[in-house]
Amino acid sequence: QVQLVESGGGLVQAGDSLRLSCATSGRTFSTNTMAWFRQAAGKEQEFVAAIRSGRTYYHDSVKGRFTISRDSAKNTVDLQMNKLKPEDTAVYYCAAGTPILSEIRNGKMYSYWGQGTRLTVSS
């Protein structure tokens, strides 16, 4: 089993920066990919970013604004979010799994999920 606990959400203004953190524990060696997804009210879950063997992947809407990183010593996966926009408002979820590369953006390929942390960006 892998346990994931997100933190760092909150209420910010457009243009602000915020850092989300995902604390990992358990059998993380059984997974090869860590990712962030988000779900806005009334919308489907959306891939945000992933990190796998040191390589990073992003949704086009956050490319250049968000940065995913992994600190193996601290067992955390962070999402640095800059230039936030109201459309970034959502519940953000940390996920762990072993998707094949072509499915890295597919949430169904991830076995472990955190409880989510809410981000609200006001205009």
C-alpha positions as CSV (number, residue, x, y, z in Angstrom):
1,Q,0.0,0.0,0.0
2,V,1.0,3.6,-0.6
3,Q,-0.3,6.5,1.4
4,L,-0.5,10.0,0.0
5,V,-1.4,13.1,2.0
6,E,-1.7,16.5,0.2
7,S,-1.3,19.9,1.8
8,G,-0.9,23.5,0.9
9,G,-4.2,24.4,-0.7
10,G,-6.0,27.6,0.1
11,L,-7.5,30.9,-1.2
12,V,-5.2,33.1,-3.3
13,Q,-5.6,35.9,-5.8
14,A,-5.0,35.7,-9.5
15,G,-1.3,36.1,-10.3
16,D,-0.2,34.6,-6.9
17,S,2.0,31.6,-6.4
18,L,1.3,28.6,-4.2
19,R,3.1,25.3,-3.5
20,L,1.2,22.1,-3.0
21,S,3.0,19.2,-1.3
22,C,2.2,15.5,-1.2
23,A,3.7,13.4,1.6
24,T,4.3,9.8,0.5
25,S,4.7,6.7,2.6
26,G,4.4,2.9,2.3
27,R,5.4,0.8,-0.7
28,T,6.3,3.7,-2.9
29,F,8.9,1.6,-4.6
30,S,6.0,-0.3,-6.2
31,T,5.2,2.7,-8.3
32,N,7.2,4.5,-11.0
33,T,5.1,7.7,-11.5
34,M,3.8,10.4,-9.2
35,A,1.3,12.8,-10.6
36,W,-1.1,15.7,-9.7
37,F,-4.6,15.8,-11.0
38,R,-7.4,18.3,-10.4
39,Q,-11.1,18.4,-10.5
40,A,-13.1,21.6,-10.7
41,A,-16.7,21.7,-9.5
42,G,-19.0,20.1,-12.1
43,K,-16.1,19.0,-14.3
44,E,-14.2,15.8,-15.0
45,Q,-10.9,15.0,-13.4
46,E,-8.0,16.6,-15.3
47,F,-4.3,15.7,-15.5
48,V,-2.0,18.4,-14.3
49,A,1.5,17.1,-14.1
50,A,3.6,13.9,-13.6
51,I,7.1,13.0,-12.8
52,R,8.7,9.7,-13.7
53,S,12.4,8.8,-13.7
54,G,13.3,12.4,-13.5
55,R,11.3,13.5,-16.5
56,T,8.3,15.7,-16.1
57,Y,5.0,16.0,-18.1
58,Y,2.4,18.8,-18.0
59,H,-1.0,19.6,-19.2
60,D,-0.8,22.4,-21.8
61,S,-2.8,24.7,-19.7
62,V,-0.2,24.7,-16.9
63,K,3.0,24.4,-18.9
64,G,5.4,27.2,-18.0
65,R,3.5,28.1,-14.9
66,F,3.5,24.9,-12.8
67,T,6.5,22.8,-11.8
68,I,6.4,19.3,-10.4
69,S,9.3,18.0,-8.3
70,R,10.2,15.1,-6.2
71,D,12.3,15.0,-3.1
72,S,13.2,11.4,-2.3
73,A,15.0,12.3,0.9
74,K,11.8,13.9,2.3
75,N,9.4,11.5,0.5
76,T,7.4,14.4,-1.0
77,V,6.2,15.4,-4.4
78,D,5.5,19.1,-4.8
79,L,3.7,21.2,-7.3
80,Q,4.9,24.8,-7.5
81,M,2.2,26.9,-9.1
82,N,2.9,30.4,-10.4
83,K,0.8,33.0,-12.1
84,L,-2.4,31.3,-10.9
85,K,-5.6,31.9,-12.7
86,P,-9.2,31.6,-11.6
87,E,-9.5,28.6,-13.9
88,D,-7.0,26.8,-11.8
89,T,-9.6,26.6,-9.0
90,A,-10.1,22.9,-8.2
91,V,-9.4,20.2,-5.7
92,Y,-5.9,18.9,-6.4
93,Y,-5.1,15.3,-5.9
94,C,-1.8,13.5,-5.7
95,A,-1.6,10.1,-7.3
96,A,0.9,7.3,-7.6
97,G,1.0,4.4,-10.0
98,T,2.7,2.6,-12.8
99,P,1.1,3.7,-16.0
100,I,2.7,3.0,-19.4
101,L,4.1,6.2,-20.8
102,S,1.4,6.7,-23.3
103,E,-1.2,6.6,-20.5
104,I,0.6,8.8,-18.0
105,R,-2.1,11.4,-18.3
106,N,-4.9,8.9,-17.6
107,G,-6.1,8.9,-14.0
108,K,-7.5,5.4,-14.4
109,M,-3.9,4.1,-14.6
110,Y,-3.0,5.3,-11.1
111,S,-3.7,3.0,-8.1
112,Y,-3.1,5.3,-5.2
113,W,-4.7,8.7,-4.4
114,G,-4.6,11.3,-1.7
115,Q,-7.7,12.9,-0.2
116,G,-7.2,16.1,-2.1
117,T,-6.5,19.7,-1.2
118,R,-8.7,22.6,-2.4
119,L,-7.3,25.6,-4.3
120,T,-9.4,28.7,-4.9
121,V,-8.1,31.4,-7.1
122,S,-10.1,34.7,-7.0
123,S,-10.1,37.2,-9.8
